[in-house]
Amino acid sequence: MFTSVSAAAAVAFLPPLTGRASPPAYRVSANRRRRIAPRPHFLTSSASSPILPVAAMATDGAAPAASDVGSKQKLLVFDAEEDLAVSLAKYTAELSEKFAAERGAFTVVLSGGSLIKALRKLTEPPYLDLVDWSKWHVFWVDERVVPKDHEDSNYKLALDGFLSKVPIPTGQVYAINDALSAEGAADDYETCLKQLVKNGVIAMSAATGFPRFDLQLLGMGPDGHIASLFPGHPLVNENQKWVTYIKDSPKPPPERITFTFPVINSSAYIAMVVTGAGKAGAVQKALSDKETSSEKLPVEMAVLQDGEFTWFTDKEAVSMLQNK
Ligand SMILES: O=C1O[C@H](COP(=O)(O)O)[C@@H](O)[C@H](O)[C@H]1O
């Protein structure tokens, strides 16, 4: 059995907002003068034993020691998706404040799919006023090669459900060039990222030599795919390019561009947002500490070199873990 973190329990751990050290350049409201305090860790585990049984978890909220610091993962399980959305907003807002203060910019990578709906609480008070949106730079971990107003476009999904509701400067939202071929769009996007590294907007990982985004907000498909990196597809082994393309995606539409694993795995923080019973099998495979002979799912290949990986899940998504 594994434990759940309800929104009530999560909120109980979160310290109150306190006075802000330096106001952001962006318009400051009364709420904005409050600082978002660092987020506590709920559950911590190592890659070798990524899920902690209830018996191993401290009941006072303290995190058990992790043996493999480089591959730490945390699992949050919420009673309801609504609770998950509340916690994800707080987590993201806290990282926004941290990176805005440290680097003067917050580089955020979005996926498509169900993730966007899970971000909805960020578009509401208190975060709408509290977050310094002027520091955000928004990217996509993958995009479908379709026009930006097409119903399959991840840009359109994010624009409609999130970006149109928050004041991020439009010049800091980096959509693909939808006039290009898949190959051209991937090259163009990689060139754009390289320019932003030169400008100091995107950090570089000293450890890997790949760009180090502050936060990647990712989803996972029922087959265990993340971004547009699908099980058994050779693209999962790409280790030179930052951005690549696929023309035979098993999930429509077939033509897409995608970050590669070296870029995903160089991130400072990853939130893996996974809900619903349809994903329970992939979650079980990814989080089981049993060694299997079967090929790794893409989600299992997401291993941060030097960062913090947090699963945001609901009871249904972890339902196959509970009887182990
Ligand atoms: O095709 C895609 O699917 C994944 C998963 O989507 P979900 O709706 O099952 O959460 C998504 O993360 C990716 O960005 C998207 O292009």
The ligand as an ORCA input file, in Angstrom:
! r2SCAN-3c Opt
* xyz 0 1
  O       0.721     13.348    -27.544
  C       1.016     13.759    -26.444
  O       0.715     12.994    -25.354
  C       1.361     13.184    -24.102
  C       0.446     12.611    -23.035
  O      -0.811     13.238    -23.122
  P      -1.968     12.963    -22.021
  O      -3.200     13.664    -22.555
  O      -2.134     11.474    -21.935
  O      -1.483     13.550    -20.728
  C       1.709     14.647    -23.862
  O       2.465     14.771    -22.679
  C       2.470     15.181    -25.074
  O       2.892     16.502    -24.847
  C       1.540     15.115    -26.247
  O       2.111     15.657    -27.432
*
